[in-house]
Amino acid sequence: MNRINGFQGFLRSAFACILLGLSALSNAQTGAANIATGAASAKAAFAGGCFWCVQSDFEKLPGVISTTAGYTGGRTVNPSYEQVSSHTTGHAEAVQVVYDPSKVSYQRLVEYFWRSIDPTVKDQQFCDHGSPYRTVIFAHDAEQFKTAQASRLALEKSKPFKDSIVTEIVMAGPFYPAEAYHQDYHVKNPIRYKYYRASCGRDARLQQLWGAQAGH
């Protein structure tokens, strides 16, 4: 009887070792994958009015790995949508973009951003008014800041409209992801999203500003 118990204990120990080994292997593979992803990715952040629309637009761009709707540029730590909407936090609705620099450059992201917003109005985008809807490029380092500034200067010379560009370029601060129901809203609620975007006049205004360049 003791031998049987001992054998059963041996089997349990062996099985536990196998599980630990498999877990360690899985963790190692996951870690390697994360390291590989980190080495092949970079972050950018943009505020362009309603983050549903900005997120939807950037997800169409080849080379973008993921997007997250959220809040940044303000004072309040981990704000809620209601707080940001009250115009008291200083935050803007924004989208954090994770991208593969080998497939899309930061300069391309900035150029794409310009043509998906109205850069001529302050504290407003289309039907949304107030500081949470201002347009901002949030640079994560000096190189991004320099690239964004150069892009804005070039655009001032080549823009197809007369109005000045008022979009801010600032260094990025803490980014706070928005509530789950805001993430990929265009996928979860396509009918409501399309109605909002059309009724807000976003694409109509983009066409008016950019013509054939709109959204490209």
C-alpha positions as CSV (number, residue, x, y, z in Angstrom):
1,M,0.0,0.0,0.0
2,N,2.9,2.4,0.8
3,R,4.5,1.5,-2.5
4,I,1.3,2.3,-4.3
5,N,1.0,5.6,-2.5
6,G,4.7,6.3,-3.2
7,F,4.3,5.5,-6.8
8,Q,1.2,7.8,-7.1
9,G,3.2,10.5,-5.3
10,F,6.0,10.0,-7.9
11,L,3.6,10.4,-10.8
12,R,2.1,13.5,-9.3
13,S,5.6,15.0,-8.9
14,A,6.6,14.1,-12.4
15,F,3.4,15.5,-13.8
16,A,3.9,18.7,-11.9
17,C,7.4,19.0,-13.2
18,I,6.2,18.5,-16.8
19,L,3.6,21.2,-16.3
20,L,6.2,23.6,-14.8
21,G,8.4,22.8,-17.8
22,L,5.7,23.5,-20.3
23,S,4.7,26.7,-18.4
24,A,8.3,27.9,-18.4
25,L,8.6,27.2,-22.2
26,S,5.4,29.0,-22.9
27,N,6.5,32.0,-20.8
28,A,9.9,32.0,-22.6
29,Q,8.2,32.0,-26.0
30,T,5.8,34.7,-24.9
31,G,8.7,36.8,-23.6
32,A,10.6,36.3,-26.8
33,A,7.6,37.3,-28.9
34,N,7.1,40.4,-26.7
35,I,10.7,41.4,-27.1
36,A,10.5,40.8,-30.8
37,T,7.3,42.9,-31.0
38,G,8.8,45.6,-28.9
39,A,11.9,45.8,-31.1
40,A,9.8,46.0,-34.2
41,S,7.3,48.6,-33.0
42,A,7.1,52.2,-32.0
43,K,4.4,54.5,-30.5
44,A,2.7,57.6,-31.7
45,A,-0.2,59.6,-30.4
46,F,-2.6,62.0,-32.1
47,A,-5.7,64.0,-31.1
48,G,-8.1,64.7,-33.9
49,G,-11.5,65.2,-32.4
50,C,-13.7,62.2,-31.7
51,F,-11.4,59.3,-31.0
52,W,-13.8,56.8,-32.5
53,C,-13.1,58.3,-35.9
54,V,-9.4,58.8,-35.4
55,Q,-9.0,55.1,-34.3
56,S,-11.0,53.9,-37.3
57,D,-8.9,56.0,-39.7
58,F,-5.6,54.8,-38.4
59,E,-6.6,51.2,-38.3
60,K,-6.9,51.4,-42.1
61,L,-3.2,52.4,-42.6
62,P,-0.8,49.5,-43.5
63,G,1.9,49.1,-40.9
64,V,-0.2,50.1,-38.0
65,I,-0.2,47.2,-35.5
66,S,-2.8,48.4,-32.9
67,T,-4.6,51.5,-31.8
68,T,-6.0,52.6,-28.4
69,A,-8.6,55.3,-27.8
70,G,-7.8,57.4,-24.7
71,Y,-7.1,60.7,-23.0
72,T,-3.9,62.7,-22.8
73,G,-2.6,66.2,-22.5
74,G,-4.3,67.1,-19.3
75,R,-4.0,67.2,-15.5
76,T,-6.3,64.6,-14.1
77,V,-4.9,61.1,-13.4
78,N,-6.8,58.2,-15.0
79,P,-9.8,60.3,-16.0
80,S,-13.3,59.0,-17.0
81,Y,-15.1,59.9,-20.2
82,E,-17.5,62.0,-18.1
83,Q,-14.7,64.0,-16.5
84,V,-13.0,64.7,-19.9
85,S,-16.3,65.6,-21.4
86,S,-16.9,68.2,-18.7
87,H,-13.9,70.2,-20.2
88,T,-12.2,70.4,-16.7
89,T,-9.4,67.9,-17.0
90,G,-7.3,69.5,-19.8
91,H,-7.2,66.2,-21.6
92,A,-8.0,65.7,-25.3
93,E,-9.6,62.6,-26.8
94,A,-6.7,60.9,-28.5
95,V,-5.5,57.7,-30.0
96,Q,-2.2,55.9,-29.3
97,V,-0.9,54.1,-32.4
98,V,1.5,51.2,-32.2
99,Y,3.2,50.8,-35.6
100,D,5.9,48.9,-37.4
101,P,8.6,51.4,-38.5
102,S,9.8,48.9,-41.2
103,K,6.4,49.2,-42.8
104,V,5.3,52.7,-42.2
105,S,7.3,55.7,-41.1
106,Y,6.4,58.2,-38.4
107,Q,6.5,60.9,-41.1
108,R,3.8,58.9,-43.0
109,L,1.7,58.7,-39.9
110,V,1.9,62.5,-39.5
111,E,1.0,63.1,-43.1
112,Y,-1.9,60.7,-42.9
113,F,-3.1,62.4,-39.7
114,W,-3.1,65.9,-41.4
115,R,-5.5,64.6,-44.1
116,S,-7.9,63.0,-41.6
117,I,-8.5,66.2,-39.6
118,D,-9.5,69.9,-40.0
119,P,-6.3,71.6,-38.8
120,T,-7.7,75.1,-39.2
121,V,-9.9,75.3,-36.1
122,K,-9.0,75.6,-32.4
123,D,-10.7,73.5,-29.8
124,Q,-13.1,72.0,-32.3
125,Q,-13.5,69.2,-34.8
126,F,-16.5,69.1,-37.0
127,C,-19.6,69.0,-34.8
128,D,-17.7,68.6,-31.6
129,H,-16.7,71.7,-29.7
130,G,-14.4,72.3,-26.7
131,S,-10.8,71.6,-25.7
132,P,-11.2,67.8,-25.6
133,Y,-11.6,68.0,-29.4
134,R,-8.6,70.0,-30.2
135,T,-6.0,68.7,-32.7
136,V,-2.6,67.8,-31.3
137,I,0.4,65.7,-32.3
138,F,1.9,64.2,-29.2
139,A,5.6,63.5,-29.9
140,H,7.2,60.7,-27.9
141,D,10.8,61.9,-28.4
142,A,12.9,64.7,-30.0
143,E,13.0,63.0,-33.3
144,Q,9.2,62.7,-33.6
145,F,8.9,66.3,-32.5
146,K,11.3,67.4,-35.2
147,T,9.6,65.4,-37.8
148,A,6.1,66.7,-36.9
149,Q,7.4,70.3,-36.9
150,A,9.0,69.9,-40.3
151,S,5.8,68.3,-41.6
152,R,3.7,71.2,-40.4
153,L,6.1,73.8,-42.0
154,A,6.0,71.9,-45.3
155,L,2.2,71.7,-45.1
156,E,1.9,75.5,-44.5
157,K,3.5,76.0,-47.9
158,S,1.6,73.3,-49.8
159,K,-1.8,73.2,-48.2
160,P,-4.8,73.4,-50.6
161,F,-6.7,75.8,-48.3
162,K,-6.1,79.4,-47.2
163,D,-6.6,79.2,-43.5
164,S,-3.7,78.8,-41.1
165,I,-2.8,75.5,-39.4
166,V,-3.5,75.7,-35.6
167,T,-2.8,72.1,-34.7
168,E,-0.4,71.9,-31.7
169,I,2.7,69.8,-31.5
170,V,3.7,68.9,-27.9
171,M,5.7,66.3,-26.1
172,A,3.6,63.4,-25.0
173,G,2.7,62.9,-21.4
174,P,0.8,60.0,-19.7
175,F,-1.8,58.4,-21.9
176,Y,-4.9,56.9,-20.2
177,P,-6.9,54.3,-22.2
178,A,-10.6,55.1,-22.5
179,E,-13.3,52.8,-21.2
180,A,-13.8,49.5,-23.0
181,Y,-17.0,50.5,-24.7
182,H,-15.1,53.3,-26.6
183,Q,-12.5,50.9,-28.0
184,D,-13.1,50.0,-31.6
185,Y,-16.5,51.6,-31.4
186,H,-16.7,51.6,-35.2
187,V,-16.5,47.8,-35.1
188,K,-18.8,47.2,-32.1
189,N,-21.5,49.7,-33.2
190,P,-21.1,50.2,-37.0
191,I,-24.5,51.6,-37.7
192,R,-24.3,54.2,-34.8
193,Y,-20.7,55.0,-35.8
194,K,-21.5,55.6,-39.4
195,Y,-24.6,57.7,-38.5
196,Y,-22.5,59.8,-36.1
197,R,-19.7,60.3,-38.6
198,A,-22.0,61.3,-41.4
199,S,-24.2,63.6,-39.3
200,C,-21.2,65.3,-37.8
201,G,-20.0,66.2,-41.3
202,R,-16.5,64.9,-40.9
203,D,-15.9,63.4,-44.3
204,A,-17.8,66.2,-46.1
205,R,-15.5,68.8,-44.4
206,L,-12.4,66.7,-45.2
207,Q,-13.3,66.6,-48.8
208,Q,-13.8,70.3,-48.8
209,L,-10.4,70.9,-47.2
210,W,-8.3,68.3,-48.9
211,G,-10.1,67.2,-52.0
212,A,-8.6,64.0,-53.5
213,Q,-6.0,64.0,-50.7
214,A,-8.6,63.5,-47.9
215,G,-8.0,60.5,-45.8
216,H,-4.7,59.6,-47.6
